[in-house]
Amino acid sequence: MNTFTQDALIKVPEVTLIFWIIKIAATTLSETGAMPSRCRCTWAT
């Protein structure tokens, strides 16, 4: 294996971890942001 291949294999788990952290954070923030608007619509008379 050459150096480029070894570097690529090391970076793959790092990129995957960063992807999942961003995905979970985005999902959590969007759900949290949507919650007040749903509650307001349900309780408004």
Summary of the structure (lengths in Angstrom):
residues: 45
radius of gyration: 19.9
end to end distance: 67.8
largest distance: 67.8
contacts: 79
relative contact order: 0.08
helix: 91%
strand: 0%
